[in-house]
Amino acid sequence: MTTRAYTITKRGRAWAIHDAAGELVALVCYLRGAREIVRRLEEAQP
């Protein structure tokens, strides 16, 4: 199983989600939404 790390950082009024390579995955308005996206991405990993 490959683990892929995601980081959530504040970007102005939004929250950015980056993968381990530093690529932007998503930009969302709410921290709760960012956490949910990360949870679902990690859950979907084979």
trRosetta pair geometry for C-beta under 8 A, 3 or more apart (Angstrom, degrees):
i j d omega theta_ij theta_ji phi_ij phi_ji
1 45 7.1 89 -169 128 91 109
1 46 7.2 -152 -125 112 72 55
2 45 6.6 -125 76 -177 78 121
2 46 7.6 36 31 67 93 79
3 45 7.4 90 -115 135 36 165
4 19 6.2 -28 172 -155 111 103
4 20 5.8 -126 -162 -10 69 117
4 41 7.5 -86 85 142 122 108
4 42 7.2 -157 62 -104 86 72
4 45 6.1 -178 16 -97 108 140
5 19 7.4 117 82 -171 54 54
5 20 4.6 88 54 -81 88 100
6 17 5.7 -1 -179 -172 116 98
6 18 6.9 157 -158 79 64 41
6 19 5.8 -39 -102 -107 74 50
6 20 7.6 -72 -70 -43 40 67
6 25 6.8 -43 -133 14 115 153
6 38 4.6 -163 84 -127 144 105
6 41 6.4 85 -48 80 150 141
6 42 7.2 -117 6 -55 121 101
7 17 7.3 160 79 -152 42 51
7 18 5.1 -15 58 59 93 94
8 15 5.7 2 -172 178 100 112
8 16 7.2 158 -153 80 50 46
8 17 5.6 -19 -98 -98 73 72
8 31 7.1 98 158 -142 141 79
8 34 4.8 108 -132 147 128 134
8 35 7.0 -33 -56 -71 163 63
8 38 6.7 -82 -53 -43 113 141
9 15 7.2 157 79 -158 33 65
9 16 5.2 -19 63 60 86 97
9 18 7.0 9 9 2 111 112
10 14 7.9 146 -161 87 53 38
10 15 6.2 -41 -104 -104 48 68
10 16 7.8 79 169 16 2 83
11 14 5.1 -26 74 75 94 86
11 15 6.8 142 22 -117 86 14
11 16 4.5 62 -19 -24 131 112
11 27 6.8 -59 59 -137 143 105
13 29 7.3 -8 133 -139 90 75
14 27 5.3 36 147 177 141 92
14 28 6.4 157 -167 80 94 28
14 29 5.7 -60 -116 -98 80 43
15 27 7.3 163 80 -156 44 51
15 28 5.3 -25 62 68 95 82
15 29 7.3 26 16 117 88 5
15 30 7.0 -46 11 97 128 16
15 31 5.4 136 -66 -90 156 57
15 33 7.6 153 54 70 129 90
15 34 4.2 -81 115 -50 137 147
16 24 6.2 -62 -166 -132 109 97
16 26 7.5 170 -153 90 47 49
16 27 5.3 -15 -103 -105 72 78
17 24 7.4 98 75 -163 55 57
17 25 4.5 -59 104 63 100 108
17 26 4.6 17 40 51 117 86
17 27 7.6 -149 18 -70 74 36
17 28 7.3 30 -15 5 108 106
17 34 5.5 176 -60 -153 108 95
17 37 6.0 -117 -37 96 167 130
17 38 6.2 -159 -136 -66 131 94
18 22 5.7 -12 -180 -148 127 34
18 23 6.5 150 -155 71 76 34
18 24 5.9 -45 -98 -96 77 44
18 25 6.4 165 -112 0 20 91
19 22 7.3 -51 70 15 65 17
19 23 5.1 -2 37 55 106 90
19 25 5.5 101 -39 -52 89 117
24 27 6.8 -2 -177 -47 120 95
25 37 7.5 159 120 144 119 128
25 41 7.3 1 177 -89 152 160
26 34 7.2 180 93 -120 115 74
26 37 5.5 -81 44 170 158 165
28 33 4.5 -142 165 102 145 121
28 34 5.0 -172 55 -67 129 79
28 37 6.8 179 -32 -13 147 141
29 33 6.8 46 57 35 67 144
30 33 4.3 91 70 5 94 105
30 34 7.0 -158 98 -8 51 83
31 34 5.4 -52 -149 34 37 114
31 35 6.4 38 153 -19 67 103
32 35 5.8 -53 -151 35 31 111
32 36 6.5 31 151 -19 63 106
33 36 5.6 -54 -148 36 34 113
33 37 6.4 37 153 -21 66 102
34 37 5.8 -52 -150 33 32 112
34 38 6.6 30 153 -15 64 105
35 38 5.8 -55 -150 38 33 111
35 39 6.3 37 151 -23 65 106
36 39 5.5 -51 -147 34 32 115
36 40 6.4 28 156 -16 65 106
37 40 5.9 -59 -149 39 29 107
37 41 6.2 30 154 -19 65 107
38 41 5.7 -54 -144 37 31 111
38 42 6.2 26 159 -14 65 108
39 42 6.1 -61 -149 40 25 106
39 43 6.2 26 153 -20 63 112
40 43 5.5 -54 -143 38 32 114
40 44 6.2 30 158 -21 65 109
41 44 5.9 -60 -148 36 28 109
41 45 7.2 46 150 -40 60 92
42 45 5.8 -32 -159 1 38 117
